[in-house]
Amino acid sequence: MLLNSLEKTLMNSPLRWATQRYMDVETFLAMGGKTPGGRVLEMGCGNGRGVELILNHFGASHVDAFDMDAGMVALAKKRLARRGQQVAVWQGDAAVMPLATASYDAVFDFGIIHHVVPWRMAVAEAHRVLKTGGKFYLFELLAPFIQHPLWRTLLEHPQEDRFDDSQMAKQLQEQGFTLLGRRSLLGQVAWYVGRKD
Ligand SMILES: C[S@@+](CC[C@H](N)C(=O)[O-])C[C@H]1O[C@@H](n2cnc3c(N)ncnc32)[C@H](O)[C@@H]1O
């Protein structure tokens, strides 16, 4: 599901940059470490800042990234143009990824799976495209946040069949990930790193 105008403004603001840099990146590094020289995929890349963070802080050598929103893809392409062949960005859907099986060392989800109606398919796709030993880094908004009356009024998210912390952790494990790290903040948002064994 695409973002409404308030969420789009928030996602393109310095506030999102700061939380992504100092909360998501630091938590991911503490849980799962870097992916030196890795070939990495980011699902739902938004304006492309996540791709820069992956290159600058995780040691990736190449990042592929996609987003469902053509406007976000255009912003990301503009931001990342100077990276040349190190980056590829396209419009796509996290639930159905036309990508080769076992082709990435890491997959990143900076807060997009809660926008995907068939969210289990996005988890399954991340698992499929990872090589054995590859890592899935996720930051997610959980059902109590999505379904809170304030956020329901201000933001636009799918409401049916959302996941809480336990449901996401269970889904990751059932999909075949070993959890290297799991951290929830007041049951509202959570970070996970899973390894494909
Ligand atoms: C909350 S924003 C996060 C953007 C970026 N990852 C960040 O952290 O700033 C969610 C992003 O997911 C994208 N999105 C929503 N549903 C999607 C889907 N099914 N497949 C790919 N991207 C999707 C939206 O267009 C939006 O850019």
PDBQT file of the ligand as one rigid body, heavy atoms in Angstrom, charges set to zero:
ROOT
HETATM    1  C1  LIG A 201       7.282   3.653   5.704  1.00  0.00    +0.000 C 
HETATM    2  S1  LIG A 201       8.009   3.849   4.116  1.00  0.00    +0.000 S 
HETATM    3  C2  LIG A 201       9.708   3.436   4.427  1.00  0.00    +0.000 C 
HETATM    4  C3  LIG A 201      10.622   3.949   3.364  1.00  0.00    +0.000 C 
HETATM    5  C4  LIG A 201      12.106   3.714   3.630  1.00  0.00    +0.000 C 
HETATM    6  N1  LIG A 201      12.420   2.306   3.690  1.00  0.00    +0.000 N 
HETATM    7  C5  LIG A 201      12.525   4.422   4.908  1.00  0.00    +0.000 C 
HETATM    8  O1  LIG A 201      12.819   3.765   5.890  1.00  0.00    +0.000 OA
HETATM    9  O2  LIG A 201      12.560   5.656   4.925  1.00  0.00    +0.000 OA
HETATM   10  C6  LIG A 201       7.401   2.385   3.290  1.00  0.00    +0.000 C 
HETATM   11  C7  LIG A 201       7.868   2.287   1.840  1.00  0.00    +0.000 C 
HETATM   12  O3  LIG A 201       7.440   1.037   1.319  1.00  0.00    +0.000 OA
HETATM   13  C8  LIG A 201       6.910   1.221   0.010  1.00  0.00    +0.000 C 
HETATM   14  N2  LIG A 201       6.009   0.085  -0.236  1.00  0.00    +0.000 N 
HETATM   15  C9  LIG A 201       4.759  -0.113   0.221  1.00  0.00    +0.000 A 
HETATM   16  N3  LIG A 201       4.284  -1.303  -0.169  1.00  0.00    +0.000 NA
HETATM   17  C10 LIG A 201       5.272  -1.877  -0.902  1.00  0.00    +0.000 A 
HETATM   18  C11 LIG A 201       5.410  -3.117  -1.581  1.00  0.00    +0.000 A 
HETATM   19  N4  LIG A 201       4.418  -4.018  -1.601  1.00  0.00    +0.000 N 
HETATM   20  N5  LIG A 201       6.556  -3.385  -2.226  1.00  0.00    +0.000 NA
HETATM   21  C12 LIG A 201       7.576  -2.475  -2.237  1.00  0.00    +0.000 A 
HETATM   22  N6  LIG A 201       7.517  -1.283  -1.612  1.00  0.00    +0.000 NA
HETATM   23  C13 LIG A 201       6.380  -0.993  -0.949  1.00  0.00    +0.000 A 
HETATM   24  C14 LIG A 201       6.273   2.589   0.061  1.00  0.00    +0.000 C 
HETATM   25  O4  LIG A 201       6.118   3.134  -1.228  1.00  0.00    +0.000 OA
HETATM   26  C15 LIG A 201       7.261   3.353   0.929  1.00  0.00    +0.000 C 
HETATM   27  O5  LIG A 201       8.290   3.962   0.173  1.00  0.00    +0.000 OA
ENDROOT
TORSDOF 0
